[in-house]
């Protein structure tokens, strides 16, 4: 049952990412910027990811003030946070910690998703957001990916007027950051 559930979830996430990406590439994905609460979105994502979090006995901490608001498309930013949290879960070892943080700097909100997992080799970092490279590795429990999630994240963050980047140390963890405007 666990294997079937895991396979179904993986297939669903892949399909959802492909549909969003296809819509964004054809111009059919509507962006409707509004005031969004980053903490609320993060908590919703964690709730939806709860089974995966429990399976690895992970500690997920949201360090975001209630009053951190951004002006962006809620659906696409939810997808970005969901993909980053999903990757953090996938590449974390059992009993690791994941932190979701946000702060305001200048006229942007900087959101970060940090894990203590396997990390990313320096040579692979440049490939993460590149469609031509199609980079993907197995998770700590042999979870598979397509390499499209981070490409989708980059498109969605940029379409909302922000930027995305990553810092990582092999076997020490990874932290993805992205910015979105306050107004």
VMD Tcl script that draws the C-alpha trace (Angstrom):
set ca {
  {0.00 0.00 0.00}
  {2.86 2.39 0.83}
  {4.52 1.71 -2.53}
  {1.26 2.28 -4.42}
  {0.63 5.49 -2.46}
  {4.18 6.71 -3.10}
  {3.91 5.95 -6.82}
  {0.51 7.63 -7.12}
  {1.77 10.76 -5.33}
  {4.85 10.90 -7.51}
  {2.75 10.55 -10.66}
  {0.30 13.21 -9.48}
  {3.10 15.68 -8.66}
  {4.72 15.08 -12.03}
  {1.45 15.59 -13.88}
  {0.63 18.75 -11.92}
  {4.09 20.20 -12.60}
  {3.88 19.35 -16.29}
  {0.45 20.94 -16.63}
  {1.51 24.14 -14.88}
  {4.70 24.32 -16.92}
  {2.87 23.69 -20.21}
  {0.35 26.41 -19.39}
  {3.12 28.85 -18.51}
  {5.00 28.08 -21.73}
  {1.93 28.60 -23.92}
  {0.88 31.78 -22.15}
  {-2.33 30.16 -20.90}
  {-1.43 30.35 -17.22}
  {-3.07 33.43 -15.80}
  {-1.12 35.40 -13.23}
  {-3.34 37.19 -10.76}
  {-1.11 39.00 -8.28}
  {-2.67 39.72 -4.90}
  {-1.54 40.24 -1.32}
  {-0.50 36.80 -0.02}
  {0.56 35.58 3.41}
  {3.75 33.50 3.11}
  {3.29 31.81 6.49}
  {-0.23 30.63 5.61}
  {0.95 29.21 2.28}
  {3.90 27.46 3.95}
  {1.66 25.90 6.60}
  {-0.76 24.65 3.91}
  {2.12 23.05 2.00}
  {3.39 21.35 5.15}
  {-0.07 20.02 5.93}
  {-0.33 18.52 2.44}
  {3.17 17.01 2.80}
  {2.53 15.61 6.27}
  {2.61 11.93 5.24}
  {6.04 12.28 3.60}
  {7.30 14.27 6.60}
  {6.12 11.59 9.04}
  {7.56 8.77 6.90}
  {11.05 10.23 7.38}
  {10.38 11.48 10.94}
  {11.42 14.99 9.90}
  {11.15 18.13 11.97}
  {9.73 20.97 9.87}
  {9.91 24.45 11.34}
  {8.25 27.54 9.89}
  {10.10 30.68 11.01}
  {7.89 33.30 9.42}
  {6.15 36.21 11.10}
  {2.41 36.38 10.59}
  {2.68 39.83 9.06}
  {5.03 38.99 6.17}
  {2.99 39.66 3.07}
  {3.95 39.71 -0.59}
  {2.27 40.78 -3.79}
  {2.32 37.78 -6.12}
  {0.18 35.11 -7.76}
  {-0.88 32.77 -4.95}
  {-1.18 29.62 -7.10}
  {2.29 29.88 -8.63}
  {4.01 30.82 -5.35}
  {2.25 27.91 -3.62}
  {3.62 25.65 -6.37}
  {7.13 27.05 -5.83}
  {7.03 26.48 -2.07}
  {5.49 23.02 -2.55}
  {8.28 22.00 -4.97}
  {11.03 23.33 -2.70}
  {9.58 21.63 0.39}
  {9.08 18.41 -1.59}
  {12.74 18.49 -2.65}
  {13.85 19.20 0.92}
  {11.89 16.16 2.10}
  {13.18 14.01 -0.74}
  {16.86 14.78 -0.08}
  {16.69 14.75 3.73}
  {17.73 11.81 5.83}
  {15.47 10.38 8.53}
  {15.15 12.66 11.57}
  {16.62 15.69 9.75}
  {15.30 19.22 10.15}
  {13.78 21.45 7.46}
  {13.28 25.18 7.99}
  {11.07 27.51 5.98}
  {11.91 31.14 6.61}
  {10.97 34.53 5.23}
  {12.21 38.05 5.80}
  {11.67 41.46 4.26}
  {14.59 43.17 2.59}
  {14.21 46.41 0.65}
  {10.98 45.95 -1.32}
  {11.11 42.17 -1.46}
  {10.24 39.16 0.63}
  {13.05 36.61 0.68}
  {11.74 33.09 1.24}
  {14.09 30.21 1.99}
  {13.70 26.46 2.36}
  {16.66 24.87 4.13}
  {17.40 21.21 4.73}
  {20.18 19.19 6.37}
  {20.19 16.57 3.62}
  {22.63 15.22 1.09}
  {23.45 18.55 -0.56}
  {24.31 19.26 -4.17}
  {27.69 19.05 -5.88}
  {29.00 22.43 -7.10}
  {29.18 21.13 -10.67}
  {25.45 20.31 -10.58}
  {24.19 23.64 -9.23}
  {24.34 25.37 -12.63}
  {22.23 22.58 -14.14}
  {19.36 22.81 -11.66}
  {17.42 25.62 -13.34}
  {18.43 24.75 -16.92}
  {15.89 22.93 -19.10}
  {18.63 21.70 -21.46}
  {20.52 19.98 -18.63}
  {17.51 18.05 -17.25}
  {19.33 17.28 -13.99}
  {17.77 14.90 -11.45}
  {19.05 12.54 -8.76}
  {17.39 9.97 -6.51}
  {16.26 10.99 -3.04}
  {17.52 9.40 0.16}
  {14.76 6.77 -0.02}
  {15.21 6.23 -3.77}
  {12.51 8.82 -4.59}
  {12.58 9.73 -8.25}
  {12.25 13.15 -9.85}
  {12.05 14.57 -13.34}
  {14.23 17.65 -12.97}
  {11.30 19.86 -14.03}
  {10.27 21.09 -10.58}
  {13.10 23.61 -10.18}
  {12.73 24.80 -13.77}
  {9.06 25.43 -13.03}
  {10.05 27.25 -9.82}
  {12.42 29.51 -11.75}
  {9.76 30.38 -14.34}
  {7.12 31.08 -11.70}
  {9.40 33.18 -9.48}
  {10.60 35.23 -12.44}
  {7.04 35.71 -13.72}
  {6.23 37.16 -10.30}
  {9.13 39.62 -10.56}
  {11.59 37.72 -8.37}
  {14.77 35.70 -8.53}
  {15.73 32.23 -7.26}
  {19.09 30.80 -6.23}
  {20.62 28.01 -4.17}
  {23.44 27.46 -1.70}
  {24.55 23.94 -0.89}
  {27.33 21.91 0.67}
  {27.66 18.22 -0.09}
  {26.47 16.10 2.86}
  {25.63 19.27 4.82}
  {22.37 20.38 3.24}
  {20.85 22.83 0.82}
  {19.06 26.15 1.05}
  {16.92 27.47 -1.80}
  {16.07 31.17 -1.74}
  {13.64 33.19 -3.80}
  {12.40 36.74 -3.78}
  {8.99 38.17 -4.55}
  {7.90 41.79 -4.34}
  {6.06 43.27 -1.40}
  {3.90 45.44 -3.66}
}
mol new
graphics top color blue
foreach p $ca { graphics top sphere $p radius 0.5 }
foreach p [lrange $ca 0 end-1] q [lrange $ca 1 end] { graphics top cylinder $p $q radius 0.2 }
display resetview
